[in-house]
Amino acid sequence: MTLDLPRKNLIKQILISYEIEEDTNMVVKKTHTRNYASDGVDYIDHSTSEPLFVAAKNEENEFG
């Protein structure tokens, strides 16, 4: 995760990643949101994890 430090005029950043969890083979959408305060110093982070589907297992990929 790489989100910027607070700076003037920065309001919000959102980082979305899609990952395959090794133990469940589930594709998961992970969202990290950073809302910056108007003072240019403080921020609040929020994360969500949304399971999407089970990745297909076959011999041509490393998903299972």
SETIMAR-385091 format. One record per atom (N, C-alpha, C): residue number from 1; residue in one letter; atom name; z, x, y. Coordinates in steps of 0.1 Angstrom, whole numbers. Each point is the difference from the previous one (the first is absolute). Layout:
BEGIN
[rec NUM 'a' 'CA' [Z X Y]]
...
//
This chain:
BEGIN
[rec 1 'm' 'N' [0 8 -12]]
[rec 1 'm' 'CA' [0 -8 12]]
[rec 1 'm' 'C' [0 9 12]]
[rec 2 't' 'N' [-9 -3 9]]
[rec 2 't' 'CA' [-1 8 12]]
[rec 2 't' 'C' [-2 -10 12]]
[rec 3 'l' 'N' [11 -3 7]]
[rec 3 'l' 'CA' [-1 -8 12]]
[rec 3 'l' 'C' [5 8 12]]
[rec 4 'd' 'N' [-6 -3 11]]
[rec 4 'd' 'CA' [3 8 12]]
[rec 4 'd' 'C' [15 -3 5]]
[rec 5 'l' 'N' [5 10 7]]
[rec 5 'l' 'CA' [13 -1 7]]
[rec 5 'l' 'C' [-3 -9 12]]
[rec 6 'p' 'N' [11 -6 5]]
[rec 6 'p' 'CA' [-2 -8 12]]
[rec 6 'p' 'C' [-6 7 12]]
[rec 7 'r' 'N' [-8 -7 7]]
[rec 7 'r' 'CA' [-6 6 12]]
[rec 7 'r' 'C' [-4 -12 10]]
[rec 8 'k' 'N' [-3 3 12]]
[rec 8 'k' 'CA' [-3 -10 10]]
[rec 8 'k' 'C' [-12 -8 -5]]
[rec 9 'n' 'N' [0 -13 2]]
[rec 9 'n' 'CA' [-11 -9 -3]]
[rec 9 'n' 'C' [-3 -2 -15]]
[rec 10 'l' 'N' [8 6 -9]]
[rec 10 'l' 'CA' [-2 -3 -14]]
[rec 10 'l' 'C' [9 -12 -4]]
[rec 11 'i' 'N' [-7 -10 -5]]
[rec 11 'i' 'CA' [7 -13 -3]]
[rec 11 'i' 'C' [3 -1 -15]]
[rec 12 'k' 'N' [-10 2 -8]]
[rec 12 'k' 'CA' [2 -2 -15]]
[rec 12 'k' 'C' [-9 8 -8]]
[rec 13 'q' 'N' [4 4 -12]]
[rec 13 'q' 'CA' [-9 7 -9]]
[rec 13 'q' 'C' [2 -7 -14]]
[rec 14 'i' 'N' [-10 -1 -8]]
[rec 14 'i' 'CA' [1 -5 -13]]
[rec 14 'i' 'C' [-8 9 -10]]
[rec 15 'l' 'N' [7 4 -10]]
[rec 15 'l' 'CA' [-6 8 -11]]
[rec 15 'l' 'C' [-1 -8 -13]]
[rec 16 'i' 'N' [-11 -1 -5]]
[rec 16 'i' 'CA' [-2 -8 -13]]
[rec 16 'i' 'C' [-5 10 -11]]
[rec 17 's' 'N' [6 0 -11]]
[rec 17 's' 'CA' [-4 8 -11]]
[rec 17 's' 'C' [-1 -9 -13]]
[rec 18 'y' 'N' [-9 4 -9]]
[rec 18 'y' 'CA' [-1 -7 -13]]
[rec 18 'y' 'C' [3 10 -10]]
[rec 19 'e' 'N' [10 -3 -9]]
[rec 19 'e' 'CA' [4 9 -10]]
[rec 19 'e' 'C' [1 -7 -14]]
[rec 20 'i' 'N' [-1 8 -10]]
[rec 20 'i' 'CA' [2 -5 -14]]
[rec 20 'i' 'C' [13 6 -5]]
[rec 21 'e' 'N' [9 -9 -3]]
[rec 21 'e' 'CA' [13 4 -5]]
[rec 21 'e' 'C' [-1 4 -14]]
[rec 22 'e' 'N' [4 12 -3]]
[rec 22 'e' 'CA' [-1 6 -14]]
[rec 22 'e' 'C' [6 -8 -11]]
[rec 23 'd' 'N' [12 -5 3]]
[rec 23 'd' 'CA' [8 -7 -11]]
[rec 23 'd' 'C' [-5 -14 -3]]
[rec 24 't' 'N' [-6 -7 9]]
[rec 24 't' 'CA' [-5 -13 -2]]
[rec 24 't' 'C' [-15 -2 0]]
[rec 25 'n' 'N' [-7 11 5]]
[rec 25 'n' 'CA' [-15 0 2]]
[rec 25 'n' 'C' [-4 -11 10]]
[rec 26 'm' 'N' [9 -4 9]]
[rec 26 'm' 'CA' [-3 -10 10]]
[rec 26 'm' 'C' [-5 6 12]]
[rec 27 'v' 'N' [-11 -6 6]]
[rec 27 'v' 'CA' [-5 4 13]]
[rec 27 'v' 'C' [9 -6 10]]
[rec 28 'v' 'N' [5 8 10]]
[rec 28 'v' 'CA' [10 -6 9]]
[rec 28 'v' 'C' [-5 4 14]]
[rec 29 'k' 'N' [0 -10 9]]
[rec 29 'k' 'CA' [-3 3 14]]
[rec 29 'k' 'C' [13 3 8]]
[rec 30 'k' 'N' [1 12 6]]
[rec 30 'k' 'CA' [12 3 7]]
[rec 30 'k' 'C' [-3 1 15]]
[rec 31 't' 'N' [7 -7 8]]
[rec 31 't' 'CA' [-2 -1 14]]
[rec 31 't' 'C' [12 5 7]]
[rec 32 'h' 'N' [-2 10 9]]
[rec 32 'h' 'CA' [11 5 8]]
[rec 32 'h' 'C' [-3 -3 15]]
[rec 33 't' 'N' [8 -7 7]]
[rec 33 't' 'CA' [-2 -3 14]]
[rec 33 't' 'C' [11 6 8]]
[rec 34 'r' 'N' [-5 6 11]]
[rec 34 'r' 'CA' [10 5 10]]
[rec 34 'r' 'C' [-3 -7 14]]
[rec 35 'n' 'N' [10 -7 5]]
[rec 35 'n' 'CA' [0 -6 13]]
[rec 35 'n' 'C' [7 9 10]]
[rec 36 'y' 'N' [-6 3 11]]
[rec 36 'y' 'CA' [6 9 9]]
[rec 36 'y' 'C' [6 -8 12]]
[rec 37 'a' 'N' [12 4 4]]
[rec 37 'a' 'CA' [6 -6 12]]
[rec 37 'a' 'C' [-7 3 13]]
[rec 38 's' 'N' [2 -8 10]]
[rec 38 's' 'CA' [-6 2 13]]
[rec 38 's' 'C' [5 12 7]]
[rec 39 'd' 'N' [12 5 -4]]
[rec 39 'd' 'CA' [6 12 6]]
[rec 39 'd' 'C' [-7 13 -4]]
[rec 40 'g' 'N' [-9 -1 -10]]
[rec 40 'g' 'CA' [-7 12 -4]]
[rec 40 'g' 'C' [8 10 -8]]
[rec 41 'v' 'N' [12 -4 -4]]
[rec 41 'v' 'CA' [9 8 -8]]
[rec 41 'v' 'C' [3 -5 -14]]
[rec 42 'd' 'N' [3 -13 0]]
[rec 42 'd' 'CA' [5 -6 -13]]
[rec 42 'd' 'C' [-12 -7 -7]]
[rec 43 'y' 'N' [3 -2 -13]]
[rec 43 'y' 'CA' [-10 -7 -9]]
[rec 43 'y' 'C' [7 -7 -11]]
[rec 44 'i' 'N' [-6 -10 -6]]
[rec 44 'i' 'CA' [5 -6 -12]]
[rec 44 'i' 'C' [-10 0 -11]]
[rec 45 'd' 'N' [4 5 -12]]
[rec 45 'd' 'CA' [-10 0 -11]]
[rec 45 'd' 'C' [3 -11 -10]]
[rec 46 'h' 'N' [-11 -5 -6]]
[rec 46 'h' 'CA' [0 -11 -9]]
[rec 46 'h' 'C' [-10 3 -12]]
[rec 47 's' 'N' [5 -2 -12]]
[rec 47 's' 'CA' [-9 3 -12]]
[rec 47 's' 'C' [-1 -12 -9]]
[rec 48 't' 'N' [-12 -2 -5]]
[rec 48 't' 'CA' [-2 -10 -10]]
[rec 48 't' 'C' [-8 6 -12]]
[rec 49 's' 'N' [2 -6 -12]]
[rec 49 's' 'CA' [-7 4 -12]]
[rec 49 's' 'C' [-4 -13 -7]]
[rec 50 'e' 'N' [-14 -1 -1]]
[rec 50 'e' 'CA' [-6 -12 -6]]
[rec 50 'e' 'C' [-8 3 -12]]
[rec 51 'p' 'N' [5 -5 -12]]
[rec 51 'p' 'CA' [-7 3 -12]]
[rec 51 'p' 'C' [-13 -9 0]]
[rec 52 'l' 'N' [-11 7 -4]]
[rec 52 'l' 'CA' [-13 -7 1]]
[rec 52 'l' 'C' [-6 -4 -14]]
[rec 53 'f' 'N' [-1 10 -9]]
[rec 53 'f' 'CA' [-5 -3 -13]]
[rec 53 'f' 'C' [3 12 -9]]
[rec 54 'v' 'N' [-1 -2 -13]]
[rec 54 'v' 'CA' [1 10 -10]]
[rec 54 'v' 'C' [-13 8 -1]]
[rec 55 'a' 'N' [0 13 2]]
[rec 55 'a' 'CA' [-12 8 -1]]
[rec 55 'a' 'C' [-5 0 -14]]
[rec 56 'a' 'N' [-14 -1 -2]]
[rec 56 'a' 'CA' [-6 0 -13]]
[rec 56 'a' 'C' [2 14 -7]]
[rec 57 'k' 'N' [2 -2 -13]]
[rec 57 'k' 'CA' [2 12 -8]]
[rec 57 'k' 'C' [-13 3 -8]]
[rec 58 'n' 'N' [-5 12 2]]
[rec 58 'n' 'CA' [-11 4 -9]]
[rec 58 'n' 'C' [0 16 0]]
[rec 59 'e' 'N' [-9 5 -8]]
[rec 59 'e' 'CA' [0 14 -3]]
[rec 59 'e' 'C' [-7 8 12]]
[rec 60 'e' 'N' [-7 -7 9]]
[rec 60 'e' 'CA' [-7 7 10]]
[rec 60 'e' 'C' [8 3 13]]
[rec 61 'n' 'N' [12 -6 1]]
[rec 61 'n' 'CA' [8 3 11]]
[rec 61 'n' 'C' [14 4 -4]]
[rec 62 'e' 'N' [8 3 10]]
[rec 62 'e' 'CA' [14 5 -3]]
[rec 62 'e' 'C' [10 -11 3]]
[rec 63 'f' 'N' [-4 -12 0]]
[rec 63 'f' 'CA' [9 -11 3]]
[rec 63 'f' 'C' [8 -5 -11]]
[rec 64 'g' 'N' [-1 6 -11]]
[rec 64 'g' 'CA' [9 -5 -11]]
[rec 64 'g' 'C' [-1 9 -12]]
//
